[in-house]
Amino acid sequence: MLEDGFVLKRSVFQPCIELYPMSEWNALMKKVNSLNRFKKKNNDFIRRFTAGVKMVEVDANGRLLVPKDLLNFAELSKEIVLSSAVNIVEIWDKNKYEAAIEDATDDFADLAEEVMGGLDEELGIS
């Protein structure tokens, strides 16, 4: 997996960078490429979604070089947080990450119920 490389991109919803293993990126791009490009909103989405996308490889010391434009987008400082987001990794400025978690704390119980509450019915479990 390391030898396949990774993709770095701006997050759509948060001020962070998303790190995709190449296999995850390719699966996502297969879905994006299935969009009808004769619809303006699809073209607009594709353009904005892929803006600033960078292919990166791990160097001999096991490091990834984050391009300057993405560093600036996420306003990364000296301290960062790597946060697992299921099949990708989010790269955050530590202070921004802590603020985002703090902001979400109050509403998390409601959010969890809304997002996951109907899972039993979807899976046919009573």
N, C-alpha and C positions, 0 to 999 in steps of 0.2 A: 504494500500500500504506500509506504514512504517513497519508493522509487517512482510511483505513478505521478506524484506531485499533488498539488492542491490548488484550489481557487480561493482567492480573497475577494470579497465584495462588500459594498456598503449594505448595511441592514436597511430593510424597507421601513421598519417600524421604530427602531431604536437608534441612538447615537453610538453604534458600535460597528465592528467589522465582523463579518461571518467568514469562517474558514470551512470550506467544503473539501472532503477527500474527492479526488477526481472521479471515482465511481459514482458518488452521490451527485456531483455536478452534472455528469453526463446523463444520469437518469432524469434530473430536473430539466436539463436542456432539451431532452427528448419531448417532454410535455410542452415546454415553451415553443418548440419548433412545430408542434402540431396546431398552434393557433393560426387562424385564418388571417393572413397579412393583408387581405383586402378590406379589413375593418380597421378604421383609423385608431380606435381605442386599443386594439391589439398591438399595432405598430408602436403607439405611444408607450404602452406598457413595456414591450420588449426593449425599446431604446432606454427607458429609465431604469429598468431592472438590471440591465447589463452594463450600465454606465459605470466606469471605473473598475470593471472586472480585471483582475490580474491573475495570471497563471504563475505559480511559484513552486520552487523545489526546495527540498531540505538540503542544506550545505553539508560539507564533510564533518562539521561539528554538531550537526543535528539542529541547526537553526533555520528559521524562515526569515527572509528579509521582507518587512512590511513597507511597501512604497510610501513615499512622502505624502502623496495626495490622500491616501487612506488614513495615514497617521493624523493628518490634519482634520479629516472628516470626523473621526472618532475622538478628536482632541485627546489623544493618548499622551499621558505624562510619564513620569518615571515608574510609577506603580500601575500595573495592569492586573486584570482578572480574566482568567480563561474560564468560561462557563459552558458546560455541556448543554446543548439544546437538541437532545435526542441524537440525530445523525450528523450534526454539525457542531462546531465550537464557535462561541461568540467571544470576541476579544474586546474588552471594555477598559476604559479608564477607571481605576479603582473607585474614585469618588462618584463618578456618574453611575457606576454599577450599584453602589450602596444606596444612592439616592433613588434609583429605579426600584430596587427591592423594597426600600422603605415606603415609597409611594404606593406600591402594589399590596403591601401587607394588609391594610384595612379592608380592601375589597377582595382579598384572595379567597376567602370562604365562599362568598357569593359567586365569584368567577369559577371556582372549582365545581360548585354545584351545577352551574349553568353549562359548563363545558363537558363535565364527566357524568353528571347526574342521570342522563338518559342512556348511559352506556348499557345498563342491564337490558333495557327494552331492545336496543339495537342488536344485542347479542342473543336475544331470545331467552334471557334468564329472568325468572320471576322471584 
